[in-house]
Amino acid sequence: MEIFKIVGLGLIAAILSVVLRNQKPEISLQISIVTGLIIFIFIAARLTYVIEVLNLVARKIDVDLVYITTIFKIVGIAYVAEFGAQICRDAGESAIASKIEFAGKVLIMVLAVPILVAALNLLVKLMP
């Protein structure tokens, strides 16, 4: 199972990072970043299946693909912003991490506006 590979990689990297933190803190940080990237890439490859299935379902129920694409972008922004913020926190840069999270939230709000407008228009049409 894939989760065992991910957890195993994470545990090995964590042990190496802790052992090297006092002697070589820069290598410890690099281990953390590279491990995070490997896990992120490993999981991102698995997401293509989910995206394909959701696109198929959206076509079958005749949902505008613009909305589905926007939702995928929102989820992607959330994951990437969280990942970047965690890397910054691992490096001891919590102020930068907070700015990354803020930027992610603003970008999500910008992308969500068309969906909110469409929902409000639908609500107005349903009202007598």
C-alpha positions in Angstrom: 0.0 0.0 0.0 1.2 3.5 -0.9 0.6 5.0 2.5 3.2 2.7 4.0 5.8 3.9 1.5 4.9 7.5 2.3 5.0 7.0 6.1 8.2 5.1 5.8 9.9 7.8 3.7 8.6 10.4 6.2 9.9 8.6 9.2 13.3 8.0 7.7 13.6 11.6 6.7 12.4 12.8 10.1 15.0 10.6 11.9 17.8 11.8 9.5 16.7 15.4 10.0 16.7 15.1 13.8 20.1 13.4 13.8 21.6 16.1 11.5 19.9 19.1 13.0 22.6 19.9 15.6 25.6 19.2 13.3 24.4 20.4 9.9 21.1 22.4 10.2 21.2 23.3 6.5 21.2 19.7 5.4 18.4 18.9 7.9 16.3 21.6 6.2 17.1 20.3 2.7 16.1 16.8 3.8 12.8 18.1 5.0 12.1 20.1 1.8 13.2 17.3 -0.6 11.1 14.7 1.4 8.1 17.0 1.2 8.5 17.5 -2.5 8.8 13.7 -3.1 5.6 13.1 -1.2 3.9 15.9 -2.9 4.9 14.6 -6.4 3.9 11.1 -5.5 0.4 12.2 -4.4 -0.1 14.6 -7.2 0.4 11.8 -9.7 -2.5 9.9 -8.0 -4.8 13.0 -8.3 -5.0 12.7 -12.0 -7.3 9.7 -11.6 -9.6 11.6 -9.3 -9.7 14.6 -11.7 -10.6 12.3 -14.7 -13.4 10.7 -12.8 -14.9 14.0 -11.6 -14.7 15.4 -15.1 -16.5 12.4 -16.5 -19.2 12.7 -13.8 -19.5 16.5 -14.6 -20.0 15.8 -18.3 -22.7 13.1 -17.6 -24.7 15.4 -15.3 -24.2 18.4 -17.7 -22.4 20.7 -15.3 -20.5 23.6 -16.9 -16.8 22.5 -16.9 -15.8 26.1 -16.0 -17.1 25.5 -12.5 -15.4 22.1 -12.1 -12.1 23.6 -13.4 -12.4 26.5 -11.0 -13.1 24.1 -8.0 -10.0 22.1 -9.0 -7.9 25.3 -9.1 -9.2 26.3 -5.7 -8.3 23.0 -4.2 -4.9 23.1 -5.9 -4.2 26.6 -4.6 -5.1 25.5 -1.1 -2.8 22.4 -1.2 0.1 24.3 -2.7 -0.2 27.2 -0.3 -0.4 24.9 2.7 2.6 22.9 1.4 4.7 26.1 0.9 3.7 27.5 4.3 4.7 24.3 6.0 8.1 24.3 4.3 8.6 27.9 5.5 7.6 26.9 9.0 10.1 24.0 8.9 12.7 26.6 8.0 11.7 28.8 11.0 10.1 31.5 8.8 6.6 31.6 10.2 6.1 35.2 9.0 6.6 34.2 5.4 4.4 31.1 5.9 1.6 33.4 7.1 2.0 35.6 4.0 1.8 32.5 1.7 -1.4 31.4 3.5 -2.8 34.9 3.1 -2.0 35.0 -0.6 -3.6 31.6 -1.0 -6.8 32.7 0.7 -7.0 35.8 -1.5 -6.5 33.8 -4.7 -9.2 31.4 -3.6 -11.6 34.3 -3.0 -10.8 35.7 -6.4 -11.5 32.4 -8.1 -14.7 31.8 -6.1 -16.4 35.0 -7.2 -17.8 33.6 -10.5 -19.2 30.6 -8.7 -20.8 32.8 -6.0 -22.3 35.1 -8.6 -23.7 32.1 -10.5 -25.2 30.7 -7.3 -26.8 34.1 -6.4 -28.2 34.5 -10.0 -29.7 31.0 -9.7 -31.2 31.9 -6.3 -32.7 35.1 -7.7 -34.3 33.2 -10.6 -35.9 30.7 -8.1 -37.4 33.5 -6.1 -41.0 34.6 -7.0 
